[in-house]
Amino acid sequence: PPVDAALADPCISAAASKYFLTENHITAVDAEPIGGGVNQVRLRADIRDAMCTVTDKGKVRSIVDTMPKSADQVPAEEAAAAKKTAVQAAPVQKSKKKS
């Protein structure tokens, strides 16, 4: 069934901003209420999947990537983390002056 436009449109707009895509590249696939006037809308944004949390009034609370990471993304993140910890682990040694 098509997703209610009152829920889909704000999610699509927010996802377009987050992923730097035009709105016609994003589709609302599914929506389900999670209670308290809040809904989750499943989005397909170009090649990725995302979950949008939106209120009944159309206020977007969050957009979360639900797609598993690509094959090259994991090693890149690990390398970046290793580089960051290596920089933090090597304190800058100050030369001591002998008096």
C-alpha positions as CSV (number, residue, x, y, z in Angstrom):
1,P,0.0,0.0,0.0
2,P,1.2,3.5,-0.7
3,V,2.6,5.5,2.2
4,D,0.5,8.4,3.5
5,A,1.9,11.6,1.9
6,A,1.7,13.5,5.2
7,L,4.3,11.1,6.6
8,A,6.3,10.4,3.4
9,D,6.8,13.9,2.2
10,P,8.6,15.4,5.2
11,C,10.8,12.2,5.4
12,I,11.7,12.4,1.7
13,S,12.5,16.1,2.1
14,A,14.8,15.5,5.1
15,A,16.5,12.5,3.5
16,A,17.2,14.6,0.3
17,S,18.9,17.1,2.5
18,K,20.9,14.5,4.5
19,Y,22.0,12.4,1.4
20,F,22.5,15.4,-1.0
21,L,20.0,13.9,-3.4
22,T,17.0,15.3,-5.2
23,E,13.6,14.3,-3.8
24,N,12.8,12.3,-7.0
25,H,15.6,9.8,-6.1
26,I,13.9,8.9,-2.8
27,T,10.8,6.8,-2.3
28,A,8.8,5.9,0.8
29,V,8.6,2.1,0.8
30,D,6.6,1.4,4.0
31,A,5.2,3.0,7.1
32,E,4.2,1.7,10.5
33,P,3.1,3.5,13.6
34,I,5.3,2.8,16.7
35,G,2.9,4.5,19.2
36,G,2.5,7.9,20.8
37,G,1.8,9.7,17.5
38,V,5.2,8.6,16.1
39,N,5.7,6.6,12.9
40,Q,8.6,4.9,11.2
41,V,8.8,5.3,7.4
42,R,11.2,3.1,5.5
43,L,12.9,4.9,2.7
44,R,14.8,3.9,-0.4
45,A,17.3,6.7,-1.2
46,D,19.1,6.0,-4.4
47,I,21.2,2.9,-3.5
48,R,20.7,3.0,0.3
49,D,18.0,2.2,2.7
50,A,17.0,4.5,5.6
51,M,14.5,4.6,8.4
52,C,12.7,7.9,9.1
53,T,11.0,8.6,12.4
54,V,8.2,11.1,12.0
55,T,5.3,12.4,14.1
56,D,1.7,12.3,12.9
57,K,2.0,16.0,12.4
58,G,4.9,15.6,9.9
59,K,7.8,16.6,12.2
60,V,10.9,14.5,11.3
61,R,12.7,13.3,14.4
62,S,15.5,11.3,12.8
63,I,16.7,9.6,9.6
64,V,18.9,6.6,10.2
65,D,20.9,4.6,7.6
66,T,19.7,1.0,7.8
67,M,21.8,-0.3,4.9
68,P,24.8,-2.5,5.8
69,K,28.2,-0.9,5.0
70,S,29.8,-1.4,1.7
71,A,32.8,-3.6,1.2
72,D,35.2,-0.7,1.1
73,Q,33.6,1.3,3.9
74,V,34.6,-1.0,6.8
75,P,38.3,-1.1,6.1
76,A,38.4,2.6,5.5
77,E,36.7,3.3,8.8
78,E,39.1,0.9,10.6
79,A,42.1,2.6,9.0
80,A,40.9,6.0,10.1
81,A,40.3,4.7,13.6
82,A,43.8,3.1,13.8
83,K,45.4,6.4,12.5
84,K,43.5,8.4,15.1
85,T,44.5,6.1,18.0
86,A,48.1,6.1,16.8
87,V,48.2,9.9,16.9
88,Q,46.7,9.9,20.4
89,A,49.0,7.2,21.7
90,A,52.2,9.0,20.7
91,P,52.5,12.0,23.1
92,V,54.6,14.8,22.0
93,Q,57.9,14.7,23.9
94,K,59.1,18.0,25.3
95,S,62.9,18.5,25.4
96,K,64.0,18.9,29.0
97,K,66.4,21.7,29.6
98,K,69.3,20.9,31.9
99,S,70.2,23.7,34.3
